[in-house]
Amino acid sequence: MHDHSVSIIIPCYNEEENIFRCLRSLERLDYPTHLLQVILVDNGSQDRSLEIAKKHSVQVFEKKGGTIGSVRNYGANIAEGNILAFVDADCVVEQNWIMSFLKYFKNENNRVGITGGPLRVPLEGNLIQRAWFSHRKENFIGQVEYVGSANLIISRALFKEVGGFDEKITSGEDFDLCSRIKATGYKVISDYRIVSYHYGYPSNTGEFIKREIWHGKGMIVDFKEPLKSKPLMLSILYLFLNIIIVYSQCR
């Protein structure tokens, strides 16, 4: 594919409630179709996800088992585009999504390795979902520790250079990838204009706590020396801060 061709990679597992919404938003993207490739990698769904996906303009592959990082890597290995854009099956992107991040890859001298934006709560989200992220800075553009893999964009060449996602960890693969990218001298940029709405956010505090614990467990690098694991410490801190914020907003 040509310069600034984009391959969108979607990992999927039992997303029959969301996959139509996701793929429909990708079909509406304001970008030439000959420069666009959409890849869905299914990780053994037991519902109608594959049946629904095959009715859309998307290349569908199956990779059963393995971590979410291995599923994303599988899609990246198939990708033909010069730019890899990762989005989750329970997300919806805005029509100008590609154009909003393309500028970061037109100038190689800017040393931007990864960009993306924080996932947004859908307009119809409930009070808990909205309160969850009420503490985030609005209209933020700048360097960050990491960009979440559900809205993460990177050049294919750089992704391959650093070896892609770590397939041994069950979560926190985005933090790990961003850390390795920064270690090579590239910047990780978050831009609020790169918009993706996440329909998979927990709708109650019980689901919220379970989700954050799952993230934290996946980011544990060494149980014997937890204080030396930056990902683990950040995950624990993030969990408790969000619990406090959610409860204070919902009182």
C-alpha positions as CSV (number, residue, x, y, z in Angstrom):
1,M,0.0,0.0,0.0
2,H,1.0,3.6,-0.5
3,D,2.5,6.2,1.9
4,H,0.1,7.0,4.7
5,S,-1.9,3.9,4.1
6,V,-3.6,2.8,7.3
7,S,-4.3,-0.7,8.6
8,I,-6.9,-0.7,11.4
9,I,-6.6,-3.7,13.7
10,I,-9.5,-4.9,15.9
11,P,-9.2,-7.7,18.5
12,C,-12.5,-9.3,19.1
13,Y,-14.0,-11.7,21.7
14,N,-17.8,-12.1,22.2
15,E,-18.7,-8.6,21.0
16,E,-21.9,-9.2,19.3
17,E,-23.5,-6.3,21.1
18,N,-20.8,-3.9,20.0
19,I,-19.2,-5.1,16.8
20,F,-21.8,-3.7,14.4
21,R,-21.5,-0.2,15.9
22,C,-17.7,-0.4,15.7
23,L,-17.5,-1.5,12.1
24,R,-20.2,0.9,11.0
25,S,-18.1,3.8,12.3
26,L,-15.1,2.6,10.4
27,E,-17.1,2.3,7.2
28,R,-17.9,6.0,7.6
29,L,-14.3,7.2,8.0
30,D,-13.4,10.2,5.9
31,Y,-10.4,8.5,4.2
32,P,-9.8,7.0,0.7
33,T,-10.8,3.3,0.8
34,H,-7.8,2.3,-1.4
35,L,-5.5,3.5,1.4
36,L,-7.4,1.7,4.2
37,Q,-7.4,-1.8,5.4
38,V,-9.6,-3.1,8.3
39,I,-8.5,-6.3,10.0
40,L,-10.6,-8.1,12.7
41,V,-8.9,-10.9,14.6
42,D,-11.3,-13.0,16.6
43,N,-10.0,-14.8,19.7
44,G,-12.5,-17.6,19.7
45,S,-15.9,-15.9,20.1
46,Q,-18.8,-18.1,21.1
47,D,-21.5,-15.6,20.1
48,R,-22.5,-14.0,16.7
49,S,-19.5,-11.7,16.5
50,L,-18.0,-13.4,13.4
51,E,-21.3,-13.7,11.7
52,I,-21.9,-10.0,12.1
53,A,-18.4,-9.0,11.1
54,K,-18.4,-11.0,7.9
55,K,-21.3,-8.8,6.7
56,H,-19.0,-5.7,6.7
57,S,-16.0,-4.5,4.7
58,V,-13.5,-6.1,7.0
59,Q,-10.9,-8.8,6.6
60,V,-11.7,-11.4,9.3
61,F,-9.2,-13.8,10.8
62,E,-9.4,-16.2,13.8
63,K,-6.7,-16.7,16.4
64,K,-7.9,-18.8,19.3
65,G,-6.1,-18.6,22.6
66,G,-3.3,-16.4,23.6
67,T,-3.1,-12.9,25.2
68,I,-4.6,-9.7,23.9
69,G,-1.1,-8.7,22.9
70,S,-0.7,-11.8,20.7
71,V,-4.1,-11.2,19.0
72,R,-3.0,-7.6,18.2
73,N,0.4,-8.8,16.9
74,Y,-1.4,-11.3,14.7
75,G,-3.3,-8.5,13.0
76,A,-0.2,-6.4,12.8
77,N,1.7,-9.2,11.0
78,I,-1.1,-9.3,8.3
79,A,-1.3,-5.5,8.0
80,E,-0.1,-3.9,4.8
81,G,-0.5,-0.2,5.8
82,N,2.4,2.0,6.8
83,I,0.5,3.1,9.8
84,L,-1.1,0.7,12.3
85,A,-4.2,1.9,14.2
86,F,-5.4,-0.2,17.0
87,V,-9.0,0.1,18.2
88,D,-11.2,-2.3,20.2
89,A,-14.4,-4.0,19.1
90,D,-16.5,-2.1,21.7
91,C,-15.3,1.3,20.5
92,V,-16.7,3.8,18.0
93,V,-14.5,6.3,16.3
94,E,-15.4,9.7,14.8
95,Q,-15.5,10.3,11.1
96,N,-12.3,12.3,11.1
97,W,-10.4,9.8,13.3
98,I,-7.7,9.0,10.7
99,M,-7.2,12.7,9.7
100,S,-6.8,13.6,13.3
101,F,-3.8,11.5,13.8
102,L,-2.3,11.5,10.3
103,K,-0.4,14.7,10.8
104,Y,1.8,13.1,13.4
105,F,3.2,10.7,10.8
106,K,3.8,13.1,7.9
107,N,6.9,14.5,9.5
108,E,9.5,12.0,10.6
109,N,11.6,14.6,12.3
110,N,9.0,15.2,15.1
111,R,10.0,11.9,16.7
112,V,6.5,10.9,17.6
113,G,6.5,7.2,18.0
114,I,2.9,6.6,19.3
115,T,-0.1,8.8,19.4
116,G,-3.8,8.3,20.3
117,G,-6.3,9.7,22.7
118,P,-8.1,8.8,25.9
119,L,-11.3,6.8,25.3
120,R,-14.4,8.8,25.9
121,V,-17.6,7.8,27.6
122,P,-20.5,7.7,25.1
123,L,-23.0,10.5,25.4
124,E,-25.6,8.0,26.7
125,G,-23.2,6.8,29.4
126,N,-24.6,6.6,33.0
127,L,-23.5,8.6,36.0
128,I,-20.8,6.2,37.2
129,Q,-19.3,6.0,33.7
130,R,-19.2,9.8,33.4
131,A,-17.8,10.3,37.0
132,W,-15.1,7.8,36.3
133,F,-13.3,10.1,34.0
134,S,-14.4,13.5,35.3
135,H,-10.9,14.1,36.7
136,R,-9.2,14.0,33.3
137,K,-7.8,17.1,31.7
138,E,-10.0,18.3,28.8
139,N,-8.4,19.5,25.6
140,F,-5.1,18.0,26.5
141,I,-2.3,17.6,23.9
142,G,1.1,16.5,25.0
143,Q,3.5,13.8,26.1
144,V,2.2,11.1,28.4
145,E,3.4,7.9,30.0
146,Y,1.4,5.8,27.7
147,V,-1.6,5.7,25.3
148,G,-4.2,3.0,25.7
149,S,-4.2,0.2,23.1
150,A,-7.9,0.7,22.3
151,N,-7.0,3.9,20.6
152,L,-3.3,3.7,19.8
153,I,-1.5,4.6,16.5
154,I,2.1,3.8,15.5
155,S,4.0,3.3,12.3
156,R,4.3,-0.3,11.1
157,A,8.1,0.0,10.8
158,L,8.6,1.2,14.4
159,F,6.1,-1.4,15.7
160,K,8.2,-4.2,14.1
161,E,11.4,-2.6,15.2
162,V,10.6,-2.9,18.9
163,G,9.0,-6.3,18.5
164,G,5.3,-5.3,18.9
165,F,3.3,-6.1,22.0
166,D,4.7,-8.3,24.7
167,E,2.6,-11.5,24.3
168,K,3.5,-12.9,27.7
169,I,1.5,-10.3,29.7
170,T,-2.3,-10.4,30.0
171,S,-2.9,-6.7,30.4
172,G,-0.8,-3.5,30.5
173,E,0.6,-4.4,27.1
174,D,0.1,-0.8,26.0
175,F,2.1,0.6,28.9
176,D,4.9,-1.8,28.2
177,L,5.0,-1.0,24.5
178,C,5.0,2.8,25.1
179,S,7.8,2.4,27.6
180,R,9.9,0.6,25.1
181,I,9.1,3.2,22.4
182,K,10.2,6.0,24.7
183,A,13.4,4.1,25.5
184,T,14.3,4.3,21.9
185,G,14.1,8.1,22.0
186,Y,10.5,8.6,20.5
187,K,7.7,10.5,22.1
188,V,4.3,9.2,23.2
189,I,1.7,11.9,22.5
190,S,-1.9,12.0,23.7
191,D,-4.3,14.2,21.6
192,Y,-7.9,14.7,22.7
193,R,-8.9,15.3,19.1
194,I,-8.2,11.6,18.2
195,V,-11.7,10.6,19.4
196,S,-12.9,7.1,20.2
197,Y,-16.0,6.3,22.3
198,H,-15.8,3.2,24.5
199,Y,-19.0,1.3,25.0
200,G,-17.4,-1.3,27.3
201,Y,-17.0,0.7,30.4
202,P,-18.4,-0.8,33.6
203,S,-21.9,0.4,34.5
204,N,-21.6,-0.1,38.2
205,T,-18.9,0.2,40.9
206,G,-18.6,-3.6,41.3
207,E,-17.7,-4.0,37.6
208,F,-15.4,-1.0,37.8
209,I,-13.3,-2.5,40.7
210,K,-13.1,-5.9,39.0
211,R,-11.8,-4.2,35.8
212,E,-9.1,-2.2,37.6
213,I,-8.0,-5.2,39.6
214,W,-7.7,-7.2,36.3
215,H,-5.5,-4.4,34.8
216,G,-3.4,-4.3,37.9
217,K,-2.8,-8.1,38.0
218,G,-1.7,-8.0,34.4
219,M,0.9,-5.4,35.0
220,I,2.6,-7.2,37.8
221,V,6.2,-7.9,36.6
222,D,7.7,-9.4,39.7
223,F,5.7,-10.5,42.8
224,K,8.9,-10.8,44.8
225,E,9.9,-7.2,44.4
226,P,6.6,-5.3,43.8
227,L,8.0,-1.9,44.8
228,K,10.4,-2.1,41.9
229,S,7.6,-2.6,39.4
230,K,6.6,0.8,38.1
231,P,3.6,-0.5,36.2
232,L,2.2,-2.3,39.3
233,M,2.6,0.8,41.5
234,L,1.0,3.0,39.0
235,S,-1.9,0.6,38.5
236,I,-2.5,0.3,42.3
237,L,-2.5,4.1,42.7
238,Y,-4.8,4.6,39.7
239,L,-7.2,2.0,41.1
240,F,-7.6,3.7,44.4
241,L,-7.7,7.2,43.0
242,N,-10.5,6.2,40.7
243,I,-12.5,4.4,43.4
244,I,-12.4,7.6,45.5
245,I,-13.4,9.8,42.5
246,V,-16.3,7.6,41.5
247,Y,-17.7,7.4,45.0
248,S,-17.4,11.1,45.6
249,Q,-19.1,12.0,42.3
250,C,-21.9,9.6,42.8
251,R,-22.8,10.5,46.4
